[in-house]
Amino acid sequence: MRPGLLLGLAIRQLTSRSHSGIVRLVSVLSVSGIAIGVAALVLLQAFMNGFQWSISGFLGMANPPLIVRSPVGVSLQQTDIALVEKLAASVHGLTAVSPGIEKAAVAAGRSGDIAGVVVRGVRWDRELEITGLGELLGGVPEGAVLGETVASRLGLSRGDTIRLASTESATISAAGRAVVDTIIPIVVWKVCDFGLEEYNSGLVITDYGTAAALFGMEGLYDFAGVGAAEGTGPAAAAAELSALLENSYIGFECERFMICEAFMARHENLFRAFGLERLGMTIVLGLITVVALLNLSSALSMVALEHRRDYGVLRAMGASPSRVLGVALSQGLLIGLLGCAAGTAFAALVMLVVNNLLPVTLESSVYWVDTLPAVPDPGQTAAVLAGIMSACLLASVFPAAQAVSIPPAECVRHE
């Protein structure tokens, strides 16, 4: 029996109007249930991907892919930076090295309010080569760059002056007051949205010279950022560079022990939490989809019962049990295919609307990002569809076996 004939018989039995309409209703409900399950799973994966992509993208925009530092917090000297540049040049995929300073400070503006901030001093000519700040800022800054939240709190805008005071230089007077002897005014070059509330509310980026004067660290650095070419694995490159730094320290090429880590490794627990949350939600939605599969099995059992005369006639005409089994299994695959197609189309429509017309807004102080994009992954979508189709085939086995088990004489005895 040709495959086209098997499919034609399966379609005829699912859409037949010669018997009760309950079968058609249950079939439609089965398709709808599978479509809802597929759409829910595809949208879950897309929105979780978008959430993780947004956070990692904004983190990577303002930070270098790799960071070299001393594990005990010792400042790096120019000789250390030169060694890092030498070793980084020998690692495939690593590009420029940008040393910098990053320490806590106190900021004040026109509003009279003060705020605790993190001041990062960088060499702009190198920093723009290894991060995405060049695209964000649109040029080389000539002053301080700060986030929208801290600028609003301090009443600052472009062209105003922000005053920074180092907390490390503060002393306590006899009256119990904090006395700060290093206060540096800096012109605000740009107020921008870093994409993350953590940075918008507490990050100030300026040139290395200003930061060094503020913290008394002329010629010293807290870290060295290392750029990576597109397609380079940060974790593997960091491990290779760390091994080279360790060998250099053992071989007395440098006085300070340094390590290299991928910047995203600092947020490893965050992304592990994303993975655990994704797994839990996938399991819950998968269990909900099981209800639709049970409905599918019930619908196919009703089809087998209502069309047992057809199966008896096919058997009497010489059709083998495997052919009859193929007709019954084709019904389950057909319902699963229609459900997957409808669910995928609905999910694609929702993602199109969310990404272009009605974005999902979040509270940035809670979720780090203020919008939630949908980023579909073809591999994950294919895995969801393959899993659903396999489950539909499995749910069709019992009704198909039920249809084959009835003897032909019994099927047509009362007809």
N, C-alpha and C positions, 0 to 999 in steps of 0.2 A: 504494500500500500504506500503510495507516494506521500512524502511529507506535506505537500500542498493539500492532499485529500484529508490527511489527519487534522490539519489546521482548519480546513473548511468544516469538517464535522464538529470540531470543538466550538467554532464560532456559532454554528447552527444550533447546537444544544444550549449554549449560553443565551442566545437571543430568541429562542423559539417562543412563539406566541400561541402555540397549540395547547398549552397547559396553563397551570396556575401562574399568575404574575408574581407570586412570592419569590420564585427562583430568580427572576430578573431583578427584583428589588434587593434581594440579598447580595446578588452579584455586584450591583451598583454600590451598595454599602461597603462591600469588600474592597472594591477599587478605591473608593473614597478614603477608607481607613488606611490602606497602604499608602495612598498619596499624601495623607496628613503625616504619617510616620516618616516617609522619605523627606518631605519638606522640612519637618522639624529637625531631623538629623543633619541635613545639608545646611540649614540656616545656623544651627548650633556650631558646626565646624567653621563656617564662614565668619561668624561674629567673634568666636574665640580667636581665630586667626587674626582678624582685624584688630582686636584688643591687644593681643601680643605684638602684632606688627607695629601698631602705633607707639606703644611704649618703647620697644626696642629701637624703632626708627628715631624717635625723639632723643632717646639716650645716646644713640650713636651719632646724632647730628652735632651735639654739643661736647662730645668726648672722643678722644682718640681710641682706635680699636684695641691697642695694647698699651699698657702702662708699666714702666720700670720704676721701682722704688726700693728703698731700704726697708726690710721687714721690721726693723727696730725703730724706725722713725728718724734715722740720722739724715741730715741734709746732704745732698749730693753736690760735689764740686765740679768744676769745668772739666777736670781730667776724667771724672766718671762719665760725664756726658759724651766726651770724645770716644771713650771705650764703647759706650752703647752704640754710637753711630758706626763705629768700625765693625762691631759684631752684627748689628742689624743689616749692614750692607752684604754680609755673607749668607743671610737667610733669604731664601727665595720667597718673593712676594711682599717683603717689607720695603717701605719707601723711606720717607723723611723722618727725622727725630725732632721733636719740639719740647724742650725742657720748660718747666714752669713752676709756679708757687701757688699753693692753695691753702689758705688758712682762714680762721674765723675772725671777724671784725665787727665793729659797731658802725652803723651808717645813720646819718642825719640829713634832713632836707629842709625844704621851706615850711613844711607843716609844723615843725617843732617836735615832731615825734621822732623816736629812734627805733631802729630795728637791727636785730642780729642777722648778719649776712655772712656768706662765704665769698671771700675775695680770691679770684683766680687771676694770677698774672702770667701772661703768655707772650711769646715773641710772635707777633701777628704774621710776619712773613713766613714763618714755618707752620704756625697753627692752622692757617687757612688751607694748607696743603694736605693735612691729615684728618681734618674734620669737615663737617658740612656747614660750619659757621659762615663760610664765604657766601654760600647760597642764601643763608638766612639773613645776613647783614647787608649784602649787596655791595661790599667794598671793604677796604681796610679801615677800621675804626681809628679815630683820633681823640679818644677819650674813653669813658666808661660805657659799658653795655650792661643794662640791667633788665630784669623781668618786669612784666606789667604790674603784678601784684605789689611788689615792694615799691615800685615807682609811684603807684597810686597811694599807698600808705604814707609815703614821705612827701607827697605833693610835688613830684618831680616830672619834668618832661624834657624833651630834647633842648639842649642849650643851657639848662639849669646846672647848678653846681651841687654835687653830692659830697658831703664831708665824711671821710672814713677815719676811724680810729682803731688802732691795733689793740686787741684785748691783752696781748702778751706783754705790752709795755705798760700796762696799768699797774699802779701801786695804790696802796691804802694809806691815807693820811692819818694823822693822830686823831682827827675828829671822826674817823671811820668812813670817810668818803673816798670813792675811787678817783684817783688822779691819773689822767692820761696825758703823756707828754708828746705823743706823736699823732697829730691830726693833719691829714692831707686832703685838700679840696681837689676834686676832679670834675671836669665838665662832662655832663651826660651827652654822649654822642648819639645813642639810640636807645629807645625803650621798645623791646620786642617781646613776642610771645614765643617762648622756648618749647611750647607744647606740653610741658609737664608742670604741674602746680608746684612741685618741690623746687624747681629751678626758678619759676616765675616769682616765687615768694621769698627767695633768699640767695640768689646768685648774682654776683657782680663780677664782670670780666673786664680787665684792664690790661695795659701793657706791662711787661715784666719790670721795667725800670720803676714805675710807680709802686708796684707791689713790693719790690725789693726795698725801696725807701720806706714804705709803710711798716714793714716787718723787720727792717734792719738786716736784710739777707743779700746784700750786694755780692754777686759771684756765687751764690748758693741757690739750690733748687730743692723742691720737695719731691718732684717726680720728673720723668721724661716720657712724654707720649710718643708712641711709634705708630706710623701709618701703615696700612696694609692695602695692597692692590685688590681690585675687585676680583672675587673668586677665591681669595686666600682664606683658609680656615684660621680664624684668630686663635682658637684653642691650641691647635697643632703648632702654629708659629710661635705662640707664647711659650710652649713647652720647649721648643728647640732653642729659642733665645735664652730661656732660663738655664738650660744646660750649659750653654756657652758662657754665660755669666758666672755660673758656679765653677766651671773649669778655670776661668780667668782668676777668680778669687783664690782657688786652691794653688794655682801657679804663680801667685803673688804679682799678678799684673795690675791689681787694684787693691786699695786698702779697705774698701767697704764691700760687704756682701750685699748683692742686689738680686732681686727676683723680678720676673716679668709675668704678668697675668693679663688675660683677656678682660677688657672692661666689663663685658656682660657676665663674667664669672662672679663679679661682686654682687650681682642680682640673681644668682643661681637659685636661691631659695624661692624668690618671687616666681620665676618661670616654672619651677617644680610645682609650686602651688597652682599655677595655671593648668599644668598637665593633670594634676589630681582632680581639679574641679571639672576639667573637660571630660575625664574618664567617668566621674560620678554622674554627670548630666547625660552622657552618652548611654550609660547603663539604664538610667531612669527612662529616657526616651525609647531605648530599645525594648524595655519591658512593656511600655505602652504600645509599641508596635506589635508585640506578641498578641495583644487583644485583636488587632486587625487580622493577624494570621489565623487565629482561632475562628474568627468570623469567616475567613476564606475557606477553611476546612469544612465548616458547617454548610456553606453555600455549595461546595463541590459535592458534598454528601447528598444534598437535596437534588442536585443535578443528576447524580448517578441513580438515585432512586426514581426520579421522574422519567428518566430516559432509559430505564433498564430494558424496555422493549427494543430500542435501537441497538443496544449492545447484544441482545439475544439474536436479533436478525443478522447483525454483523458476524457473530460467532457461527450461526447456522449457514451463512454464505461462505464460510471457510476462513474468516479472519482469525489469525492466531491470537492467543491471550496477550502477547507483547504488543500487537497492534492496537487492541482495545485499551491496553494500559497506556499506550502512547497518546490516544485520544484524550483520556482522562487527565494525564499529566500536562498535555498541551493546554487544557483549560486553565490549570493553575498558573502556568507560565504566561498565558495571555492576560489573565487578570493582573498578575504581578507586573508585566510589562506596561500595561495601561496605567497602573497605579504609580509606577516609577516615573513614567513619562509625565504624568500630570503633576506629581509632586516636585519633580525637577523644574518643570516650567514655572510652577508657582513660586518656588524658591528663587529662581532667576529673576522673576518679576519683582519680588520683594527686595532683593539685593539691588536691582537697578533703581528702584524708587528711593531706597534708603541712601544710596551713594550719590544720587543726583538731585533728588527733589525734597525729601523729608528726612534729613539726617537725625540719627538718634543722639540726643544730648545727654551728657552725664555731669554729675557734680565733680568738677576737677579736683577739689580738695579731698575727695574721698577716693576717686578712681584714677587719679593722676592725669587722665586725659579728659577733654571736654566733649569729644564726639566719638562715636563708635562706628567705624566703617565695616563693611562686609567684604572680606577678602577670600574668595573661594579658592580651594585647592583641588585641581583636577584629580590628583591621586586619591585624596580623601573621599571626594564625591564618587569616584569609580568604586572604591572599597565599600561605601554605603550601598550603592546600587547592586553590586555583586552580592553583598550579604543579604539584601532584601530578596533578590531573585532566587538565591539558594534556599532561603527560608520558605519562599512561596512553593518551590519545587518540593521541599520536604513536607510542607503542609498538604500537598496534593497526593502524597503517597498512599495514605490510608483510604481516602475516597476512591482512588484509582484501584487499589487492591480490592475494595468492596465491590466495585463494578465488575471486575474480572472473576470474582469468586462465585457469582450467581450462574448456575448452569443455564444454557440456552433454552432448554425445554421449560424451565421454571420461569424464565423471563416472558415467554409468550403464551403460557398456559391459559391465562384468563383474558387474553386479548381477542 
